[in-house]
Amino acid sequence: MCCYESFVHPAIRRYEKNDGVAVLQLSQKYTSWDSTPTEADIQGFYSSEPDFFLVAELDRRIVGFVYGRESKSVPDEALRRWKATKVGSVEVLAVEGQYRRRGIATLLLNPPVRGLRGERN
Ligand SMILES: CC(C)(COP(=O)(O)OP(=O)(O)OC[C@H]1O[C@@H](n2cnc3c(N)ncnc32)[C@H](O)[C@@H]1OP(=O)(O)O)[C@@H](O)C(=O)NCCC(=O)NCCS
């Protein structure tokens, strides 16, 4: 008998307070020592950039998250070079190991990128 895993697209939504434990676990498991957020950091992300703090939820389980921010005070010269009006940076991005290479990180990054471009999500 042969088995295959079915895959349902995860829901991408804003982080909510109840997601704290799952996000902390993913961070501790997968992010590097210098970017692992603490519980206090996670609370800070939540308060400061709710549009750029998103989770991927599959079957009620958090399987990935991204936290980033809009970069302010980007020099005009850099904006011209990048042909950009706004710039964002990703602080932390992680996807559960068994769900990688299925586009989940891309799905997590799409809404903030669209937001920076001024497109509707
Ligand atoms: C990096 C990470 C978030 C990618 O998540 P993901 O859901 O697997 O990414 P996606 O499926 O959206 O990948 C999109 C593209 O990124 C590239 N990519 C993703 N993982 C890659 C890898 N390990 N090696 C090379 N390219 C990779 C590929 O071009 C991929 O497209 P493809 O699968 O069509 O070739 C995930 O591997 C992870 O959590 N890593 C550990 C934590 C980490 O390093 N985070 C980043 C710094 S905070």
The ligand as an SDF file (V2000), in Angstrom:
LIG
                    3D

 48 50  0  0  0  0  0  0  0  0999 V2000
   13.2260   29.8190    5.3330 C   0  0  0  0  0  0  0  0  0  0  0  0
   11.8700   29.1740    5.5410 C   0  0  0  0  0  0  0  0  0  0  0  0
   10.9810   30.1420    6.3390 C   0  0  0  0  0  0  0  0  0  0  0  0
   11.2230   28.8920    4.1650 C   0  0  0  0  0  0  0  0  0  0  0  0
    9.8830   28.4420    4.3770 O   0  0  0  0  0  0  0  0  0  0  0  0
    9.0940   27.6550    3.2250 P   0  0  0  0  0  0  0  0  0  0  0  0
    7.6470   27.6710    3.5660 O   0  0  0  0  0  0  0  0  0  0  0  0
    9.7230   26.3420    3.0250 O   0  0  0  0  0  0  0  0  0  0  0  0
    9.3750   28.5710    1.9540 O   0  0  0  0  0  0  0  0  0  0  0  0
    8.5920   28.5300    0.5460 P   0  0  0  0  0  0  0  0  0  0  0  0
    8.0410   27.1650    0.3160 O   0  0  0  0  0  0  0  0  0  0  0  0
    7.6360   29.6690    0.4720 O   0  0  0  0  0  0  0  0  0  0  0  0
    9.8110   28.7520   -0.4350 O   0  0  0  0  0  0  0  0  0  0  0  0
    9.7920   29.7720   -1.4210 C   0  0  0  0  0  0  0  0  0  0  0  0
   11.0880   29.7170   -2.2000 C   0  0  0  0  0  0  0  0  0  0  0  0
   12.1830   30.0560   -1.3420 O   0  0  0  0  0  0  0  0  0  0  0  0
   13.3360   29.2730   -1.7320 C   0  0  0  0  0  0  0  0  0  0  0  0
   13.7070   28.3620   -0.6330 N   0  0  0  0  0  0  0  0  0  0  0  0
   12.9680   28.0160    0.4570 C   0  0  0  0  0  0  0  0  0  0  0  0
   13.6720   27.1900    1.2630 N   0  0  0  0  0  0  0  0  0  0  0  0
   14.8700   27.0030    0.6580 C   0  0  0  0  0  0  0  0  0  0  0  0
   16.0400   26.2550    0.9820 C   0  0  0  0  0  0  0  0  0  0  0  0
   16.1270   25.4990    2.1020 N   0  0  0  0  0  0  0  0  0  0  0  0
   17.0880   26.2850    0.1120 N   0  0  0  0  0  0  0  0  0  0  0  0
   17.0220   27.0050   -1.0130 C   0  0  0  0  0  0  0  0  0  0  0  0
   15.9400   27.7430   -1.3890 N   0  0  0  0  0  0  0  0  0  0  0  0
   14.8980   27.7510   -0.5610 C   0  0  0  0  0  0  0  0  0  0  0  0
   12.9180   28.5050   -2.9690 C   0  0  0  0  0  0  0  0  0  0  0  0
   13.1950   29.3280   -4.0940 O   0  0  0  0  0  0  0  0  0  0  0  0
   11.4330   28.3580   -2.7540 C   0  0  0  0  0  0  0  0  0  0  0  0
   10.7150   28.1470   -3.9510 O   0  0  0  0  0  0  0  0  0  0  0  0
   10.6060   26.6470   -4.5420 P   0  0  0  0  0  0  0  0  0  0  0  0
   10.1950   25.7260   -3.4300 O   0  0  0  0  0  0  0  0  0  0  0  0
    9.5510   26.7910   -5.6120 O   0  0  0  0  0  0  0  0  0  0  0  0
   11.9630   26.3240   -5.0820 O   0  0  0  0  0  0  0  0  0  0  0  0
   11.9790   27.8240    6.2910 C   0  0  0  0  0  0  0  0  0  0  0  0
   12.9270   27.0180    5.6100 O   0  0  0  0  0  0  0  0  0  0  0  0
   12.4280   27.9650    7.7380 C   0  0  0  0  0  0  0  0  0  0  0  0
   11.5930   28.1380    8.6350 O   0  0  0  0  0  0  0  0  0  0  0  0
   13.7560   27.8960    8.0000 N   0  0  0  0  0  0  0  0  0  0  0  0
   14.2810   27.9840    9.3760 C   0  0  0  0  0  0  0  0  0  0  0  0
   14.1540   29.3810    9.9370 C   0  0  0  0  0  0  0  0  0  0  0  0
   14.8880   30.4240    9.1070 C   0  0  0  0  0  0  0  0  0  0  0  0
   16.0020   30.2020    8.6350 O   0  0  0  0  0  0  0  0  0  0  0  0
   14.2170   31.6000    8.9580 N   0  0  0  0  0  0  0  0  0  0  0  0
   14.7760   32.7200    8.2280 C   0  0  0  0  0  0  0  0  0  0  0  0
   15.5880   33.6420    9.1010 C   0  0  0  0  0  0  0  0  0  0  0  0
   14.7120   34.2800   10.4950 S   0  0  0  0  0  0  0  0  0  0  0  0
  1  2  1  0
  2  3  1  0
  2  4  1  0
  2 36  1  0
  4  5  1  0
  5  6  1  0
  6  7  2  0
  6  8  1  0
  6  9  1  0
  9 10  1  0
 10 11  2  0
 10 12  1  0
 10 13  1  0
 13 14  1  0
 14 15  1  0
 15 16  1  0
 15 30  1  0
 16 17  1  0
 17 18  1  0
 17 28  1  0
 18 19  1  0
 18 27  1  0
 19 20  2  0
 20 21  1  0
 21 22  1  0
 21 27  2  0
 22 23  1  0
 22 24  2  0
 24 25  1  0
 25 26  2  0
 26 27  1  0
 28 29  1  0
 28 30  1  0
 30 31  1  0
 31 32  1  0
 32 33  2  0
 32 34  1  0
 32 35  1  0
 36 37  1  0
 36 38  1  0
 38 39  2  0
 38 40  1  0
 40 41  1  0
 41 42  1  0
 42 43  1  0
 43 44  2  0
 43 45  1  0
 45 46  1  0
 46 47  1  0
 47 48  1  0
M  END
$$$$
